[in-house]
Amino acid sequence: MEATRSRVPYEDAEMETIFLRSPRPDARDVLVVHGGFDSTPEELYFVIGAGALERGFHVLLYEGPGQGNLLREFGMPFTPDWERPAATAIDSLGRHCDPGAIIGVGLSFGGHLLARAVSKERRYDAIVLFDYFPGMLRAFTHKMPRLLRGRITAMPAWLQLLIRLNARYDAELRWATRCGRSV
């Protein structure tokens, strides 16, 4: 397997990609894969990449805003406009191959992001929403008492305040709210 790690210009930053070339010389179809809230391209290799290569696909793994170096180095939080990083990832394929079919794969919250992206980015030939994520409000209310869960249909001001206060003492919640500021 040949892997090429690249930094691709994205807005005022650089988006990281990893292109995995299929060992099959006639391979043309590409899986364009991204994760969700806290995944990394390296782990996506084990979840999707290795099996896709065995089946004759090229694989492009990438991180968008709110993930990896775009968050850590450039301070870019998540964007609902996922068609923008998706388009940048697809544009970068020309550096590595002449793609046949382009199949988008979004894992976890990435499934939610990909569903949005494909509504605007028309170059996908197919998509896979793997372990589709239900939405941030449902994720936050999941840990609440059952009596309250179904009653909250929008993020009320009191819940936002409670989350901010709890984040002072809960490192995971602090990390999640910092990563997902604009989700």
PyRosetta script that sets phi, psi and omega in degrees:
from pyrosetta import init, pose_from_sequence

init()
pose = pose_from_sequence("MEATRSRVPYEDAEMETIFLRSPRPDARDVLVVHGGFDSTPEELYFVIGAGALERGFHVLLYEGPGQGNLLREFGMPFTPDWERPAATAIDSLGRHCDPGAIIGVGLSFGGHLLARAVSKERRYDAIVLFDYFPGMLRAFTHKMPRLLRGRITAMPAWLQLLIRLNARYDAELRWATRCGRSV")
pose.set_psi(1, 136.0)
pose.set_omega(1, 176.1)
pose.set_phi(2, -107.0)
pose.set_psi(2, 126.1)
pose.set_omega(2, 179.2)
pose.set_phi(3, -119.6)
pose.set_psi(3, 133.7)
pose.set_omega(3, 178.6)
pose.set_phi(4, -124.4)
pose.set_psi(4, 115.6)
pose.set_omega(4, 176.3)
pose.set_phi(5, -92.4)
pose.set_psi(5, 130.8)
pose.set_omega(5, -178.5)
pose.set_phi(6, -135.0)
pose.set_psi(6, 159.8)
pose.set_omega(6, 169.2)
pose.set_phi(7, -116.2)
pose.set_psi(7, 123.0)
pose.set_omega(7, -174.1)
pose.set_phi(8, -110.7)
pose.set_psi(8, 133.3)
pose.set_omega(8, 177.4)
pose.set_phi(9, -57.3)
pose.set_psi(9, 130.4)
pose.set_omega(9, 177.6)
pose.set_phi(10, -141.7)
pose.set_psi(10, 113.2)
pose.set_omega(10, -175.9)
pose.set_phi(11, 48.7)
pose.set_psi(11, -123.4)
pose.set_omega(11, 179.7)
pose.set_phi(12, -99.9)
pose.set_psi(12, 29.2)
pose.set_omega(12, -174.5)
pose.set_phi(13, -141.3)
pose.set_psi(13, -168.1)
pose.set_omega(13, 176.1)
pose.set_phi(14, -131.4)
pose.set_psi(14, 124.1)
pose.set_omega(14, -179.6)
pose.set_phi(15, -94.9)
pose.set_psi(15, 132.6)
pose.set_omega(15, 179.3)
pose.set_phi(16, -84.5)
pose.set_psi(16, 138.1)
pose.set_omega(16, 173.5)
pose.set_phi(17, -132.3)
pose.set_psi(17, 155.2)
pose.set_omega(17, 170.6)
pose.set_phi(18, -129.7)
pose.set_psi(18, 119.2)
pose.set_omega(18, 177.7)
pose.set_phi(19, -101.3)
pose.set_psi(19, 126.5)
pose.set_omega(19, 178.4)
pose.set_phi(20, -109.9)
pose.set_psi(20, 114.8)
pose.set_omega(20, -178.1)
pose.set_phi(21, -83.9)
pose.set_psi(21, 131.1)
pose.set_omega(21, 177.7)
pose.set_phi(22, -63.4)
pose.set_psi(22, 143.6)
pose.set_omega(22, 176.3)
pose.set_phi(23, -72.5)
pose.set_psi(23, -11.3)
pose.set_omega(23, 179.8)
pose.set_phi(24, -82.9)
pose.set_psi(24, 124.0)
pose.set_omega(24, -176.4)
pose.set_phi(25, -64.8)
pose.set_psi(25, -23.5)
pose.set_omega(25, -179.1)
pose.set_phi(26, -93.8)
pose.set_psi(26, 7.1)
pose.set_omega(26, -177.6)
pose.set_phi(27, -66.0)
pose.set_psi(27, 136.7)
pose.set_omega(27, 175.9)
pose.set_phi(28, -134.9)
pose.set_psi(28, -32.4)
pose.set_omega(28, -176.4)
pose.set_phi(29, -72.6)
pose.set_psi(29, 143.6)
pose.set_omega(29, -173.9)
pose.set_phi(30, -127.4)
pose.set_psi(30, 131.7)
pose.set_omega(30, 167.8)
pose.set_phi(31, -91.2)
pose.set_psi(31, 123.7)
pose.set_omega(31, 177.3)
pose.set_phi(32, -104.7)
pose.set_psi(32, 108.8)
pose.set_omega(32, -165.5)
pose.set_phi(33, -117.4)
pose.set_psi(33, 134.3)
pose.set_omega(33, 171.0)
pose.set_phi(34, -140.9)
pose.set_psi(34, 155.3)
pose.set_omega(34, -178.8)
pose.set_phi(35, -97.7)
pose.set_psi(35, -159.0)
pose.set_omega(35, -175.7)
pose.set_phi(36, -112.8)
pose.set_psi(36, -130.9)
pose.set_omega(36, -168.9)
pose.set_phi(37, -63.2)
pose.set_psi(37, -42.8)
pose.set_omega(37, -173.0)
pose.set_phi(38, -135.8)
pose.set_psi(38, 23.6)
pose.set_omega(38, -179.6)
pose.set_phi(39, -88.6)
pose.set_psi(39, 165.9)
pose.set_omega(39, 178.9)
pose.set_phi(40, -125.7)
pose.set_psi(40, 154.2)
pose.set_omega(40, 177.2)
pose.set_phi(41, -59.2)
pose.set_psi(41, -34.4)
pose.set_omega(41, -178.6)
pose.set_phi(42, -62.8)
pose.set_psi(42, -41.2)
pose.set_omega(42, 178.8)
pose.set_phi(43, -71.7)
pose.set_psi(43, -29.2)
pose.set_omega(43, 179.0)
pose.set_phi(44, -66.0)
pose.set_psi(44, -24.9)
pose.set_omega(44, 174.1)
pose.set_phi(45, -58.1)
pose.set_psi(45, -45.8)
pose.set_omega(45, -176.6)
pose.set_phi(46, -73.6)
pose.set_psi(46, -32.0)
pose.set_omega(46, -177.6)
pose.set_phi(47, -78.8)
pose.set_psi(47, -43.2)
pose.set_omega(47, -174.0)
pose.set_phi(48, -124.9)
pose.set_psi(48, -46.2)
pose.set_omega(48, -168.9)
pose.set_phi(49, -57.2)
pose.set_psi(49, -50.9)
pose.set_omega(49, -175.8)
pose.set_phi(50, -60.6)
pose.set_psi(50, -45.7)
pose.set_omega(50, 179.6)
pose.set_phi(51, -66.2)
pose.set_psi(51, -37.0)
pose.set_omega(51, 179.1)
pose.set_phi(52, -65.8)
pose.set_psi(52, -40.8)
pose.set_omega(52, 178.3)
pose.set_phi(53, -62.5)
pose.set_psi(53, -42.1)
pose.set_omega(53, 178.6)
pose.set_phi(54, -61.4)
pose.set_psi(54, -27.9)
pose.set_omega(54, -177.4)
pose.set_phi(55, -95.2)
pose.set_psi(55, 6.9)
pose.set_omega(55, 172.5)
pose.set_phi(56, 92.9)
pose.set_psi(56, 17.3)
pose.set_omega(56, 177.1)
pose.set_phi(57, -99.6)
pose.set_psi(57, 148.2)
pose.set_omega(57, 160.7)
pose.set_phi(58, -79.8)
pose.set_psi(58, 158.5)
pose.set_omega(58, 179.8)
pose.set_phi(59, -136.8)
pose.set_psi(59, 131.9)
pose.set_omega(59, 171.9)
pose.set_phi(60, -115.6)
pose.set_psi(60, 118.4)
pose.set_omega(60, 176.9)
pose.set_phi(61, -103.3)
pose.set_psi(61, 137.4)
pose.set_omega(61, 179.0)
pose.set_phi(62, -147.9)
pose.set_psi(62, 160.8)
pose.set_omega(62, 175.3)
pose.set_phi(63, -116.1)
pose.set_psi(63, 140.4)
pose.set_omega(63, 177.8)
pose.set_phi(64, -112.9)
pose.set_psi(64, -169.2)
pose.set_omega(64, 178.3)
pose.set_phi(65, -56.7)
pose.set_psi(65, 141.5)
pose.set_omega(65, -177.7)
pose.set_phi(66, 86.1)
pose.set_psi(66, 0.1)
pose.set_omega(66, -178.4)
pose.set_phi(67, -130.1)
pose.set_psi(67, 153.8)
pose.set_omega(67, 169.3)
pose.set_phi(68, 44.1)
pose.set_psi(68, -135.1)
pose.set_omega(68, -173.8)
pose.set_phi(69, -68.1)
pose.set_psi(69, -26.9)
pose.set_omega(69, 178.4)
pose.set_phi(70, -65.6)
pose.set_psi(70, -31.3)
pose.set_omega(70, 176.0)
pose.set_phi(71, -83.1)
pose.set_psi(71, -51.1)
pose.set_omega(71, -174.0)
pose.set_phi(72, -69.0)
pose.set_psi(72, -46.3)
pose.set_omega(72, -174.9)
pose.set_phi(73, -89.0)
pose.set_psi(73, -32.8)
pose.set_omega(73, -172.8)
pose.set_phi(74, -113.9)
pose.set_psi(74, -2.8)
pose.set_omega(74, 177.1)
pose.set_phi(75, 64.6)
pose.set_psi(75, 27.4)
pose.set_omega(75, -178.8)
pose.set_phi(76, -89.9)
pose.set_psi(76, 112.8)
pose.set_omega(76, 176.9)
pose.set_phi(77, -76.9)
pose.set_psi(77, 173.1)
pose.set_omega(77, 177.0)
pose.set_phi(78, -53.3)
pose.set_psi(78, 152.1)
pose.set_omega(78, 173.8)
pose.set_phi(79, -128.0)
pose.set_psi(79, 140.1)
pose.set_omega(79, 173.9)
pose.set_phi(80, -72.2)
pose.set_psi(80, -16.7)
pose.set_omega(80, -178.7)
pose.set_phi(81, -83.2)
pose.set_psi(81, 60.3)
pose.set_omega(81, -172.7)
pose.set_phi(82, -67.8)
pose.set_psi(82, -13.0)
pose.set_omega(82, 176.1)
pose.set_phi(83, -62.8)
pose.set_psi(83, -25.1)
pose.set_omega(83, 179.6)
pose.set_phi(84, -68.3)
pose.set_psi(84, -55.5)
pose.set_omega(84, 176.7)
pose.set_phi(85, -66.3)
pose.set_psi(85, -32.2)
pose.set_omega(85, 178.1)
pose.set_phi(86, -62.1)
pose.set_psi(86, -43.2)
pose.set_omega(86, 179.0)
pose.set_phi(87, -63.2)
pose.set_psi(87, -40.3)
pose.set_omega(87, 178.1)
pose.set_phi(88, -62.3)
pose.set_psi(88, -43.2)
pose.set_omega(88, 179.0)
pose.set_phi(89, -62.3)
pose.set_psi(89, -46.3)
pose.set_omega(89, -179.8)
pose.set_phi(90, -64.4)
pose.set_psi(90, -40.5)
pose.set_omega(90, 177.2)
pose.set_phi(91, -57.5)
pose.set_psi(91, -35.1)
pose.set_omega(91, -176.0)
pose.set_phi(92, -72.7)
pose.set_psi(92, -13.8)
pose.set_omega(92, -178.3)
pose.set_phi(93, -59.8)
pose.set_psi(93, -33.1)
pose.set_omega(93, -179.6)
pose.set_phi(94, -59.0)
pose.set_psi(94, -22.2)
pose.set_omega(94, 176.3)
pose.set_phi(95, -69.5)
pose.set_psi(95, -22.6)
pose.set_omega(95, -168.7)
pose.set_phi(96, -117.0)
pose.set_psi(96, -31.0)
pose.set_omega(96, -174.8)
pose.set_phi(97, -162.5)
pose.set_psi(97, 172.6)
pose.set_omega(97, 171.0)
pose.set_phi(98, -104.1)
pose.set_psi(98, 95.2)
pose.set_omega(98, -170.2)
pose.set_phi(99, -68.5)
pose.set_psi(99, 141.6)
pose.set_omega(99, 169.0)
pose.set_phi(100, -84.4)
pose.set_psi(100, -110.0)
pose.set_omega(100, 176.6)
pose.set_phi(101, -76.5)
pose.set_psi(101, 141.4)
pose.set_omega(101, 176.1)
pose.set_phi(102, -110.7)
pose.set_psi(102, 115.2)
pose.set_omega(102, -177.6)
pose.set_phi(103, -112.7)
pose.set_psi(103, 117.1)
pose.set_omega(103, 178.1)
pose.set_phi(104, -83.3)
pose.set_psi(104, 137.5)
pose.set_omega(104, 176.3)
pose.set_phi(105, -129.7)
pose.set_psi(105, 120.6)
pose.set_omega(105, 176.6)
pose.set_phi(106, -117.7)
pose.set_psi(106, 125.4)
pose.set_omega(106, -179.2)
pose.set_phi(107, -102.7)
pose.set_psi(107, 139.2)
pose.set_omega(107, 176.8)
pose.set_phi(108, 56.7)
pose.set_psi(108, -127.8)
pose.set_omega(108, 177.6)
pose.set_phi(109, -58.7)
pose.set_psi(109, -23.8)
pose.set_omega(109, 175.6)
pose.set_phi(110, -61.6)
pose.set_psi(110, -28.3)
pose.set_omega(110, 175.0)
pose.set_phi(111, -64.3)
pose.set_psi(111, -40.6)
pose.set_omega(111, 176.9)
pose.set_phi(112, -63.7)
pose.set_psi(112, -44.8)
pose.set_omega(112, -179.7)
pose.set_phi(113, -64.8)
pose.set_psi(113, -40.8)
pose.set_omega(113, -179.8)
pose.set_phi(114, -67.2)
pose.set_psi(114, -37.9)
pose.set_omega(114, 177.7)
pose.set_phi(115, -58.4)
pose.set_psi(115, -40.6)
pose.set_omega(115, 177.0)
pose.set_phi(116, -67.0)
pose.set_psi(116, -46.5)
pose.set_omega(116, -175.4)
pose.set_phi(117, -59.7)
pose.set_psi(117, -43.1)
pose.set_omega(117, -175.0)
pose.set_phi(118, -69.4)
pose.set_psi(118, -18.0)
pose.set_omega(118, 176.6)
pose.set_phi(119, -71.2)
pose.set_psi(119, -18.7)
pose.set_omega(119, -179.8)
pose.set_phi(120, -118.1)
pose.set_psi(120, -35.2)
pose.set_omega(120, -177.5)
pose.set_phi(121, -92.1)
pose.set_psi(121, 109.0)
pose.set_omega(121, -170.3)
pose.set_phi(122, -90.7)
pose.set_psi(122, 1.4)
pose.set_omega(122, -176.6)
pose.set_phi(123, -82.6)
pose.set_psi(123, -7.6)
pose.set_omega(123, 175.8)
pose.set_phi(124, -71.3)
pose.set_psi(124, 134.4)
pose.set_omega(124, 174.6)
pose.set_phi(125, -89.7)
pose.set_psi(125, -24.2)
pose.set_omega(125, 177.6)
pose.set_phi(126, -161.6)
pose.set_psi(126, 161.7)
pose.set_omega(126, 175.7)
pose.set_phi(127, -137.7)
pose.set_psi(127, 156.0)
pose.set_omega(127, 174.2)
pose.set_phi(128, -129.2)
pose.set_psi(128, 118.4)
pose.set_omega(128, 176.6)
pose.set_phi(129, -98.8)
pose.set_psi(129, 92.9)
pose.set_omega(129, -171.8)
pose.set_phi(130, -89.9)
pose.set_psi(130, 118.8)
pose.set_omega(130, -179.1)
pose.set_phi(131, 58.2)
pose.set_psi(131, 53.4)
pose.set_omega(131, -176.0)
pose.set_phi(132, -48.9)
pose.set_psi(132, 130.5)
pose.set_omega(132, -176.3)
pose.set_phi(133, -85.7)
pose.set_psi(133, 136.8)
pose.set_omega(133, -173.6)
pose.set_phi(134, -76.2)
pose.set_psi(134, -18.5)
pose.set_omega(134, -176.5)
pose.set_phi(135, 125.9)
pose.set_psi(135, 153.5)
pose.set_omega(135, -173.3)
pose.set_phi(136, -66.9)
pose.set_psi(136, -40.1)
pose.set_omega(136, -179.0)
pose.set_phi(137, -61.4)
pose.set_psi(137, -44.9)
pose.set_omega(137, 179.1)
pose.set_phi(138, -63.6)
pose.set_psi(138, -37.5)
pose.set_omega(138, 178.0)
pose.set_phi(139, -64.6)
pose.set_psi(139, -42.2)
pose.set_omega(139, 179.4)
pose.set_phi(140, -67.9)
pose.set_psi(140, -40.0)
pose.set_omega(140, -176.3)
pose.set_phi(141, -80.3)
pose.set_psi(141, -10.3)
pose.set_omega(141, -179.2)
pose.set_phi(142, -57.1)
pose.set_psi(142, -35.4)
pose.set_omega(142, -178.0)
pose.set_phi(143, -87.7)
pose.set_psi(143, 0.0)
pose.set_omega(143, -179.6)
pose.set_phi(144, -80.8)
pose.set_psi(144, 160.7)
pose.set_omega(144, 175.1)
pose.set_phi(145, -56.5)
pose.set_psi(145, 142.1)
pose.set_omega(145, -175.9)
pose.set_phi(146, -53.7)
pose.set_psi(146, -36.0)
pose.set_omega(146, -178.7)
pose.set_phi(147, -58.4)
pose.set_psi(147, -34.0)
pose.set_omega(147, -177.2)
pose.set_phi(148, -90.4)
pose.set_psi(148, -26.4)
pose.set_omega(148, -171.6)
pose.set_phi(149, -50.6)
pose.set_psi(149, -54.7)
pose.set_omega(149, -174.9)
pose.set_phi(150, -75.1)
pose.set_psi(150, -11.3)
pose.set_omega(150, -175.7)
pose.set_phi(151, -87.7)
pose.set_psi(151, -16.0)
pose.set_omega(151, -177.6)
pose.set_phi(152, -97.9)
pose.set_psi(152, 113.2)
pose.set_omega(152, -178.3)
pose.set_phi(153, -109.7)
pose.set_psi(153, -9.7)
pose.set_omega(153, 175.4)
pose.set_phi(154, -146.2)
pose.set_psi(154, 158.7)
pose.set_omega(154, -177.9)
pose.set_phi(155, -77.7)
pose.set_psi(155, 95.8)
pose.set_omega(155, -179.1)
pose.set_phi(156, -71.6)
pose.set_psi(156, 159.1)
pose.set_omega(156, -177.8)
pose.set_phi(157, -57.6)
pose.set_psi(157, -39.3)
pose.set_omega(157, -178.4)
pose.set_phi(158, -65.0)
pose.set_psi(158, -34.2)
pose.set_omega(158, 178.8)
pose.set_phi(159, -72.4)
pose.set_psi(159, -38.4)
pose.set_omega(159, 176.3)
pose.set_phi(160, -60.0)
pose.set_psi(160, -43.1)
pose.set_omega(160, 177.9)
pose.set_phi(161, -63.7)
pose.set_psi(161, -44.4)
pose.set_omega(161, 179.2)
pose.set_phi(162, -60.7)
pose.set_psi(162, -41.6)
pose.set_omega(162, 178.9)
pose.set_phi(163, -64.1)
pose.set_psi(163, -45.8)
pose.set_omega(163, 178.6)
pose.set_phi(164, -60.1)
pose.set_psi(164, -42.5)
pose.set_omega(164, 179.4)
pose.set_phi(165, -66.0)
pose.set_psi(165, -44.8)
pose.set_omega(165, 178.5)
pose.set_phi(166, -64.2)
pose.set_psi(166, -33.5)
pose.set_omega(166, -178.9)
pose.set_phi(167, -63.7)
pose.set_psi(167, -22.4)
pose.set_omega(167, 176.1)
pose.set_phi(168, -62.4)
pose.set_psi(168, -28.9)
pose.set_omega(168, -174.0)
pose.set_phi(169, -114.2)
pose.set_psi(169, -7.2)
pose.set_omega(169, -176.2)
pose.set_phi(170, -120.7)
pose.set_psi(170, 106.1)
pose.set_omega(170, -175.7)
pose.set_phi(171, -61.6)
pose.set_psi(171, -37.9)
pose.set_omega(171, -179.8)
pose.set_phi(172, -66.0)
pose.set_psi(172, -43.6)
pose.set_omega(172, 178.9)
pose.set_phi(173, -66.4)
pose.set_psi(173, -38.9)
pose.set_omega(173, 177.9)
pose.set_phi(174, -61.6)
pose.set_psi(174, -45.5)
pose.set_omega(174, 178.6)
pose.set_phi(175, -62.1)
pose.set_psi(175, -46.9)
pose.set_omega(175, -176.5)
pose.set_phi(176, -63.3)
pose.set_psi(176, -41.9)
pose.set_omega(176, -179.2)
pose.set_phi(177, -71.6)
pose.set_psi(177, -32.5)
pose.set_omega(177, 177.0)
pose.set_phi(178, -68.3)
pose.set_psi(178, -42.0)
pose.set_omega(178, 179.9)
pose.set_phi(179, -67.8)
pose.set_psi(179, -38.7)
pose.set_omega(179, -172.3)
pose.set_phi(180, -104.0)
pose.set_psi(180, 28.7)
pose.set_omega(180, -176.9)
pose.set_phi(181, -46.5)
pose.set_psi(181, -40.0)
pose.set_omega(181, -173.0)
pose.set_phi(182, -108.2)
pose.set_psi(182, 13.2)
pose.set_omega(182, -178.9)
pose.set_phi(183, -74.2)
pose.dump_pdb("model.pdb")
